[in-house]
Amino acid sequence: MLIKTRGIIFKAIKYSETSLILDVYTEEKGLQKYIVSGVRSKGAKTKAGILQPTSLVEMVAYYRSTKNMNRIKEIKSAHIYQSLPFDVLKGTIGLFMVELAQKTIKEEEANPTLFHFLFDQFVQLDTADSLPSNFHLLYTLQLAIHLGFAPANEWSEELPYFDMREGKFEAEEPLHQYTANKAISQQIDLLFKNQPPTINRKERQDLLEKLIQYYRLHIENFTGLNTHAILKEVLE
């Protein structure tokens, strides 16, 4: 059968002389693997340049649930980036965002709420005139909500420590190593509430380190991020 869907390209690998194999998170079928032929040839109608990680696409594709990889019949941009490919900071944040999504989303089924969140985040990143300094942190925490491991309660003066292993705020500092201090715990709570805290560069780096550790604890086989170190350098 043929399906028409929007998608977000998570990964693109060269295949043969003119084709690409794509990991695409689709609006209709969740995470899918596709082959698209001829896009790397000189006369290709659709150029490979628009089929890169972070690309937002519309496509018509063959779908069989019994196949590990299907074929794309037609594909085009769903949003043509105006600034993301040309802005070092935006481009680096975009790669961080797509790698985090790629390493956490494995379901081959539709999740419209999650898809719309991701799609809108990439559009916002591209169209923002002035990029908020905490954009990547907000994205990381909001993605955790969609993935189902938001804190079970809220920060307060009586519950000032975030136990990352248990996913909740505690009155006493946990004895194990997977905890955040009072300052970072409050920052995490504000981000989950979509209320970015006012923090400096060092605090922002420390918070990101804790969030990646939080993902390691709650996502099976999460190995960390290759783009993390690059993002850290660019932000500095």
SEROKOL-165428 format. One line per field, with one value per residue (C-alpha): residue number from 1; residue in three letters; chain; x, y, z. Coordinates in steps of 0.1 Angstrom, whole numbers, padded with zeros to 4 digits. Each point is the difference from the previous one (the first is absolute). Layout:
REM SEROKOL-165428
i	(NUM  ...) $
aa	(ala  ...) $
ch	(A  ...) $
x	(X  ...) $
y	(Y  ...) $
z	(Z  ...) $
***
This chain:
REM SEROKOL-165428
i	(1  2  3  4  5  6  7  8  9  10  11  12  13  14  15  16  17  18  19  20  21  22  23  24  25  26  27  28  29  30  31  32  33  34  35  36  37  38  39  40  41  42  43  44  45  46  47  48  49  50  51  52  53  54  55  56  57  58  59  60  61  62  63  64  65  66  67  68  69  70  71  72  73  74  75  76  77  78  79  80  81  82  83  84  85  86  87  88  89  90  91  92  93  94  95  96  97  98  99  100  101  102  103  104  105  106  107  108  109  110  111  112  113  114  115  116  117  118  119  120  121  122  123  124  125  126  127  128  129  130  131  132  133  134  135  136  137  138  139  140  141  142  143  144  145  146  147  148  149  150  151  152  153  154  155  156  157  158  159  160  161  162  163  164  165  166  167  168  169  170  171  172  173  174  175  176  177  178  179  180  181  182  183  184  185  186  187  188  189  190  191  192  193  194  195  196  197  198  199  200  201  202  203  204  205  206  207  208  209  210  211  212  213  214  215  216  217  218  219  220  221  222  223  224  225  226  227  228  229  230  231  232  233  234  235  236) $
aa	(met  leu  ile  lys  thr  arg  gly  ile  ile  phe  lys  ala  ile  lys  tyr  ser  glu  thr  ser  leu  ile  leu  asp  val  tyr  thr  glu  glu  lys  gly  leu  gln  lys  tyr  ile  val  ser  gly  val  arg  ser  lys  gly  ala  lys  thr  lys  ala  gly  ile  leu  gln  pro  thr  ser  leu  val  glu  met  val  ala  tyr  tyr  arg  ser  thr  lys  asn  met  asn  arg  ile  lys  glu  ile  lys  ser  ala  his  ile  tyr  gln  ser  leu  pro  phe  asp  val  leu  lys  gly  thr  ile  gly  leu  phe  met  val  glu  leu  ala  gln  lys  thr  ile  lys  glu  glu  glu  ala  asn  pro  thr  leu  phe  his  phe  leu  phe  asp  gln  phe  val  gln  leu  asp  thr  ala  asp  ser  leu  pro  ser  asn  phe  his  leu  leu  tyr  thr  leu  gln  leu  ala  ile  his  leu  gly  phe  ala  pro  ala  asn  glu  trp  ser  glu  glu  leu  pro  tyr  phe  asp  met  arg  glu  gly  lys  phe  glu  ala  glu  glu  pro  leu  his  gln  tyr  thr  ala  asn  lys  ala  ile  ser  gln  gln  ile  asp  leu  leu  phe  lys  asn  gln  pro  pro  thr  ile  asn  arg  lys  glu  arg  gln  asp  leu  leu  glu  lys  leu  ile  gln  tyr  tyr  arg  leu  his  ile  glu  asn  phe  thr  gly  leu  asn  thr  his  ala  ile  leu  lys  glu  val  leu  glu) $
ch	(A  A  A  A  A  A  A  A  A  A  A  A  A  A  A  A  A  A  A  A  A  A  A  A  A  A  A  A  A  A  A  A  A  A  A  A  A  A  A  A  A  A  A  A  A  A  A  A  A  A  A  A  A  A  A  A  A  A  A  A  A  A  A  A  A  A  A  A  A  A  A  A  A  A  A  A  A  A  A  A  A  A  A  A  A  A  A  A  A  A  A  A  A  A  A  A  A  A  A  A  A  A  A  A  A  A  A  A  A  A  A  A  A  A  A  A  A  A  A  A  A  A  A  A  A  A  A  A  A  A  A  A  A  A  A  A  A  A  A  A  A  A  A  A  A  A  A  A  A  A  A  A  A  A  A  A  A  A  A  A  A  A  A  A  A  A  A  A  A  A  A  A  A  A  A  A  A  A  A  A  A  A  A  A  A  A  A  A  A  A  A  A  A  A  A  A  A  A  A  A  A  A  A  A  A  A  A  A  A  A  A  A  A  A  A  A  A  A  A  A  A  A  A  A  A  A  A  A  A  A  A  A  A  A  A  A) $
x	(0000  0010  -0001  0003  0018  0022  0033  0031  0033  0020  0028  0011  0025  0014  -0010  0013  0010  -0031  -0023  -0005  -0012  -0020  -0012  -0031  -0024  -0033  -0033  -0020  0022  0025  0037  0006  0029  -0001  0020  -0003  0016  0017  0002  0038  0001  0006  -0035  -0019  -0033  0005  0035  0017  0008  -0036  0002  0023  -0004  -0025  -0017  -0038  -0016  -0033  0000  -0019  0014  -0008  -0008  0000  0002  0018  0029  0030  0005  -0025  0005  -0009  -0019  -0001  0017  0003  0007  -0028  0019  0029  0025  0009  0027  0007  0025  0019  0002  0026  -0018  -0034  0015  0018  -0031  -0020  0024  -0001  -0038  -0002  0026  -0019  -0032  0017  0014  -0032  -0028  -0003  -0038  -0012  -0035  -0016  0003  -0015  0007  0036  0004  -0016  0022  0032  -0011  -0009  0033  0020  -0021  0004  0037  0002  -0023  0011  0015  0017  0006  -0007  0032  -0019  -0017  0019  -0007  -0037  -0001  0017  -0023  -0032  0010  0004  -0037  -0011  0021  -0017  0026  -0009  0005  -0028  -0003  0011  0030  -0007  0020  -0011  0010  0032  0020  -0008  0006  0007  -0001  -0035  -0012  -0013  0009  0010  0003  0034  0029  0001  0031  0007  0018  -0030  -0012  0000  0009  -0025  0007  -0001  -0031  -0019  0013  -0013  -0034  -0002  0009  -0026  -0026  0013  0013  0037  0022  0025  0033  0036  0020  0017  -0034  -0014  0027  -0004  -0037  0004  0024  -0026  -0028  0021  0006  -0037  -0007  0026  -0019  -0034  0006  0011  0034  0005  0037  0003  0003  0027  -0012  0002  0037  -0004  -0030  0020  0029  -0024  -0019  0033) $
y	(0000  0036  0026  0037  0015  0027  -0011  0011  -0015  -0014  -0016  -0002  -0025  -0002  -0032  -0011  0028  0021  -0011  0007  -0020  0022  -0004  0021  0007  0002  0015  -0030  -0030  0011  -0009  -0016  -0009  0009  -0002  0029  -0006  0024  0030  0002  0000  0031  0002  -0008  0018  -0001  0009  -0019  0033  0003  -0036  0005  -0005  0027  0004  0003  -0018  -0010  -0033  -0028  -0034  -0036  -0017  -0036  -0008  -0033  0018  0015  0027  0015  0021  0037  0009  0038  0023  0038  0026  0007  0030  0016  0011  0037  0003  -0034  -0012  0033  0008  -0020  0002  -0009  -0028  -0015  0002  -0016  -0030  -0003  -0001  -0026  -0022  0001  -0009  -0028  -0016  0000  -0005  -0036  -0006  -0010  0015  0033  0025  0033  0020  -0009  0005  0035  0009  -0010  0016  0033  0001  -0002  0027  0022  -0005  0011  0030  0015  0035  -0002  -0035  -0005  -0011  -0028  -0013  -0033  -0006  0007  -0024  -0027  0002  0004  -0031  -0019  0008  -0014  -0031  -0006  0007  0034  0004  -0015  0031  0037  0018  0019  0013  -0032  -0022  0016  -0030  -0017  -0037  -0008  -0038  0001  0030  0021  0028  -0011  0017  -0015  -0003  -0036  -0020  -0013  0020  0006  0032  0037  0027  0025  0026  -0024  -0017  0033  0007  -0034  0007  0034  -0015  -0028  0028  0018  0029  0003  0010  0029  -0018  0007  -0020  -0023  -0007  -0008  -0025  -0017  -0003  -0016  -0025  -0010  -0002  -0024  -0021  0000  -0013  -0028  -0011  -0001  -0010  -0036  -0003  0038  0004  0038  0025  0007  0035  0009  0009  0021  0018  0008  0015  0021  0013  0011) $
z	(0000  -0005  0029  -0001  0031  0013  0015  0018  -0012  0028  -0020  -0036  -0014  -0035  -0018  -0034  -0024  0000  0029  0037  0029  0024  0036  0000  0029  -0017  0010  -0012  0009  0026  -0006  -0034  -0022  -0037  -0032  -0024  -0034  -0024  0022  -0002  -0038  -0021  -0014  0032  0004  0038  0011  0028  0017  0013  0014  0029  0038  0013  -0034  0001  -0029  -0016  -0018  -0016  0009  -0003  0032  0011  0037  -0008  -0017  0019  -0027  -0024  -0031  -0004  -0032  0004  0025  0004  0027  0025  0013  -0018  0025  -0002  0027  0016  -0027  0000  0037  0020  0033  -0014  -0021  0029  0022  -0028  -0002  0038  -0001  -0028  0016  0033  -0017  -0021  0031  0020  -0024  -0013  -0004  -0034  0006  -0003  0029  -0014  0032  0000  -0037  0001  0029  -0019  -0033  0017  0020  -0032  -0017  0031  0000  -0036  0001  0034  -0005  0034  0012  0038  0018  0016  -0031  0000  0037  -0004  -0029  0020  0029  -0021  -0020  0032  0008  -0033  0005  0034  0026  0014  0038  0021  0021  0002  0016  0032  0030  0018  -0030  -0013  -0014  -0033  0002  -0037  0005  0015  -0020  0029  0024  0035  0034  0007  -0024  -0012  0009  -0035  -0027  -0023  0016  -0007  0025  0011  -0027  -0029  0014  0000  -0035  -0012  0015  -0017  -0034  0004  0006  -0031  0021  -0010  0030  -0002  0001  -0012  -0025  0026  0017  -0035  -0007  0034  -0005  -0034  0015  0025  -0026  -0021  0031  0006  -0034  0005  0031  -0017  -0037  -0006  -0018  0000  -0007  0001  -0028  -0025  -0006  0037  0000  -0032  0014  0032  -0021  -0021  0030  0016) $
***
